[in-house]
Amino acid sequence: MRPIIEFCSSNLASGTDKVMHHLETNSHLDVVEYGCLGFCGECFQYPYALVDGKMVTAETAEALLEKIKQEIKASAGIDLE
């Protein structure tokens, strides 16, 4: 089963749009964008995504990408490096 990475469209302005587009190029992942994921407080504060339902946050979009990669490797054993 492929990991599912979910993004909130309201959070894309914080730079997560580039993270989402980067991850979409990987055929081992399912990347989904929703209008709202219901985490408005977090969405307002920093870049985030859900990886198989687990919230992953970071100070920057670049750091978010690295944390997502780490979470995928830990939970699914897929190395995205």
C-alpha positions, 0 to 999 in steps of 0.5 A: 500500500502506498503512503498517502500524503494529504495537503490543505489548499489553504496551507499551500501559500506557505510553500507547501505547494512546491513540496506537494508538486515534488512528491507528486512526481513519485509513483510510490506515493499518493498525494492528495490536496483537500480544500480543508483538512480541519487543522486551521490553527496549525495551517495558519502557523506553519507548513504541514501535511498529513502522512498516512493520517499523522500530522507532520509540521516544520518551520519551512517548506524545505524542512517539511519535505525532509520531515515527510521523507523521514516519516515515510521511511520510518512508517513505510520503509520507502527511502525517497532520497 
